[in-house]
Amino acid sequence: MIFSFDLLFEAILFGILLGCFYAAVSIGLSVSFGLLDVPHVAHPAIMVFGSYCTYIVAGWGLDPILSGVLLMPAFFVLGVLIYRFYYETFERRGADAAVRGLAFFFGLAFIIEVGLILGFGVDQRTVQAPYIGSSLALGEYRIPYRMLVAFGVALVLTLALTLYLSKTFTGRAIKAVAQDEPALRLMGANPVRIKQWAFGIATGVSALAGAMLIIIGPVEPALDRVYIGRTFCVVVLAGLGSMTGTLAAGLILGVAESLVLMFFGASWAPAVAFGLLLVVLGIRPQGLFGR
Amino acid sequence: MKFWISMAVLGAAAFGLALSPVNEYFFYAAYVVLTYVVLATAWNILGGYAGYVNFGTPAFFGIGAYTAVLLFRWMQAPLALQIAAAALMGALLGFGVGMLTLRLRGIFFAIATVAVIFIMETLMINWRYVGGAQGLQLLRPDVTAPFATYTRMLFVLMVAMAIAGIAIARYIQDSWIGRGLRAVRDSEEAAEASGVPTLRLKLLACTVMGALMGAAGAPMPMYLSFIEPASTFNLSYTIGALGSAIIGGMSHWLGPIVGALLLGSLQQIITVTISGEVNVLIVGVLLVLFVVLAPQGLLGLVKRWLPFSR
């Protein structure tokens, strides 16, 4: 282990960029699991699916971020369909739904992963863009442009969703569903339609998150597994459904992972998110900004 | 009594089969299927009876396998001791994870078990003594008489382990433990209010599950003559155990056995004839189909079609 303040500074800087990215890939889950209480373990798999869709669309000569944005409506519809199906088959039947809902999403994640392996093979895929491969020289530090681009998009995405949920009528309705569903029903609103809309948004955001995933590094079908840890760690650490919390938790995870990566080596990095998740569940399951 | 007689007959039949000149490949494949029987039976104790989904089958299985390797490497421990130690480590892990998360909602327990898989895998990747990321070749000890090959001996061992696991699951299901766990599954608040010691029962179920899964993992390194983290901590064990219980039916100890025998055999056939990926895909599709269309599993279907049996 070599320690120096230069390395420490570099690790923290890199961690902040990485952390914003983690917040952005978790924000969809923060809505679907944090607010809507859907045990969405297939969230990372859908995101990786988004990366592969981006790979195809970007292959036609489009910019990867633009491809991600263009894919969002399609993913929104996909999300609406998934929630509709989940609601009709599990949520409406109550009691036993928890076990079977979890099993359903786990099976779905597996089907997506194996489907991608059958379609694209196990090789890693990358996209081309002017900002991929070059880096910004800041004095003696070099920051890859791809990290900066992902950082920027992540920040915009997180802010946009936070504003949407707190300022608009539908956004507030989504928060209301999370707080007290029966009350909403008594006031004559249809919680299922609101949840369906919210799940659609969460899935739509996954398309853009998937685009960032393939910008930041090569993507392979089994990548969703390690992101189960990262996304759930961020959402639980944030406190279920807290958007500002998601950003803070993402930064904490990003810096922690970056420090471990720098000082202990790459082979320990995947365990950071899972370890942090276990610690949070054991000590403070309501998270940092929990209700 | 009927149960014990049929189990004794089954055990004797397996023993006889191992001494007969049946093709070696049969034992090679049957061992894996039997492993799934033990894993699914163990999974069902917590998942089926209490309704807490465990995604961490490979973690428990893997801690058993690595405990066995460690003991073998360190002092050439006999297989029986390896299995006992593996069961103990599995039980400890189950108790620990349970203590940490069984107070919370089921989804948190499920996610925590995924976390344990990856943490265990990372630890083993970085631990050189047990092979690290490259893995470790193991030299099998000599075959004990009367078996002709080591795989045949492991086959009989696994049959015995499956019988033991089934007996434990059956005992839990029929005793006050099973009644308490079912009360937890149906309504945890109501159970707690009626004086059921919910946390203690869940912890007990989680510990027994861990012990069985750990024991099931112990002979694996000897079976393969090799151990390596990526395949030991593979999520396909998760989907195997979970899928078997759901496809067979979670409400009765017979369900996971039926599911594991069916799914395990199917997987063996597909892996050989088509490919490993298609095999995982089919298990995933079957899992989703059953969870959506036949939530009570095959047992539920049989009961629906034969309304007068029982």
Interface residues (C-beta under 8 A of the other chain):
Chain A: F33 P39 V41 T89 A95 D96 A98 V99 R100 L102 A103 F104 F106 G107 L108 F110 I111 V114 G115 I117 L118 R225 V226 I228 G229 F232 V236 S267 W268 P270 A271 F274 G275 L277 L278 L281 G282 P285
Chain B: G47 G51 Y52 V53 F55 L100 T101 L104 R105 G106 I107 F108 A110 I111 A112 V114 A115 V116 F118 I119 T122 L123 I125 N126 A133 R185 D186 S187 L235 T238 I239 L242 G243 I246 M250 E277 V278 V280 L281 V283 G284 V285 L287 V288 V291 V292 P295
